Amino acid sequence: MSERNGRNVDSEPVAESDASQSGDGGATDPTVSVVVVTYNEADRIGRCLDSVFELCEEVPSFEVILVDSNSSDDTVDIAREYPITVLRIPSDDLSTPSAGRYVGTNVADGEFVLFVDGDMDVTDGWLRRACDLLREYPDVAAVDGHLNENRDHDEIVTVGAVRGVALYDAQKLRAVGGFDPFLRSLEDIDLGFRLGESGYRLCRLPVVVAEHPVASGPTEPFRRLRNGYVTGAGQAIRKSIDSPRRFVRHLYRMRNKLFVGAWGVLGAFSLLSPILLVGWLGMTAAGFYVLASERGLTEAVTLILGQMLTLCGMIWGFRDPARPASEYPIDRIETVQVAEPPVHTSASE
């Protein structure tokens, strides 16, 4: 797509959709609202949007809403070449991995809301099946699939949280408050636990729904530390204190990191006795040898470093809880372009 098919609007504040205000869609509302969240994805966003439009040929009608987290590259300019609505979060202090999802949910009009990261290449052939599943089972609130590869799963399974490319029933999503825009990470886990606590199930299809580049290497833990992602776990745990079930589930997910922390504390106490210190060092070396033998030296170092930094971030995030979602200044979001037409009809229908 090379021609601009949208109406450009300079710094116009975003307004909530009628669906988000009333909970009921109108006669012209799309079947699916696709919310694409971006940050400096100029190299990938064109391929991502092309794959989204191809995927949505499976449903009667759809809209595409791109929410950009104050990118410094050409992401927004490239997105404006497509017939989609483009919104911009205008400052870094308002940008979190979940803020774009929160903003997109507030303006989406679809019966279902599909969330896609801007660096993903979505595969086709599964969206209609996901919509049918949500309609057929009223207790199912969201559906996702596998990223990059399906490891020999051949049936639909119930999961604790959906991630990456995920389709939500819009009404159920809003009923539990949607994504928390202030969480620095684990926004999908937090939402999944809240949906489960409300009695809903989350399902995973036995198909690959998207190709997604995997960030790895010894510098990845430091990137997450620099971006503040490591504090999200502590924020999520702090937020769940009023719900024993969610609190325990978060702690269980963090069990490996908590073990690393406990092992470090044990090492500190072992300094009181040479015998204990030798034993602790020996067991630590043996454990690292086993891990390095299975994963390789670089991955083993990266894994342990990541666990340690995340544990530190979790403690820091617990001290700095996320603010209530109602305080997010949705009126500061800029409307760069409004899609014309706002709703696309599938050529296959």
C-alpha positions, 0 to 999 in steps of 0.5 A: 500500500503506497497511497495515503487513505486516511484523514490526517489530524494534527494533535487532535485529542483522542475521544473514547469510542461509543462502545467503550462508554456504553458497552454496546456496539452500533449497527456499523461497528466492526467485527474485529478492532485490531490494535497495533502497538508500536515503538520505533518499528520503521523496519517492520511496521509495513510488513506487520500491517500488510499481514494484519490486513490479510488476516482480517479477510477472514472476518466480515468487517474490521478496523485497524488502530495503531497506537505509537509510543512516541517513536523517534523513527519513521514508524508513524509516517509509514503507518499513515500510508495505510487506511488506518487510524493512527494515534500517538502517545506524545511523551515517554513518561506516558509510554509503557508496554501496556499504555498502547493497549489501554489507549486502543481499547478505549477507542475500539468499536469492535465486538472483538479486540485483537492486539498485535505488536508492531514487530510481528508478522501475523499469520493467517487462517486462524482469526475466524476460528478464534471469533467462533470460539469466543461466541460459542463459549460465553465463559471464554474471554480471550484466545491466543496461539503460539508464537514462532512455533507450535511445539506439538500441540494439536488441541485447544488448551486453557491457559492462565494468561494470553500473550503476544497476538491475542483476541479478546471479547471486548465487553469482557475485556472492559468489564475487568478494567482492561489493560493497566496502562501504568504497569511496566511489564506483565500487563498480559499476565495481570489482565489474565489473572483478573479475567480468571478471577472473574470466572472467565477462561482463556484459551490457546489455539494449536496454531502459530498466530505470528512470527516474532523476533526473540530478543536475546544475548547478554545485553538483553537483561540490561536493556530491560533494566534500562527501559524499566521493564524489570519493575513491572513484576513488583508493581503487579505483585503490589497491585494484587495484595488485595486478592490472595489468589492473584498474589499467590499466582504472581509469586508462583510465576516468580518462583525461580527468581525468588529462589535465586534471591533466597540462594543469594541470602543463603550465600551471605549467611554462609560467610559466617562459617568457612565450611558453609561457604565452601559448601555453598560455593561448591553447590553453586558451581555445580548448579552453574555447570549443569545449567551451562551444559544444557544451555551453553555458557552465554545463555546460562550467564544471561539467564542468571543475570536476568533473574538477578536483575529482575529480582532487584527490579521486582523489589524496586517495583513493589516499592513504587506501585502503579497508579490507578488506570483511571488516572491515565491522561487519555485526553493527552493522546494525539490523533495523527490520522483517522481512517477513511473508511473507518471500517473495512469490509472483507472482500471474501464476505 
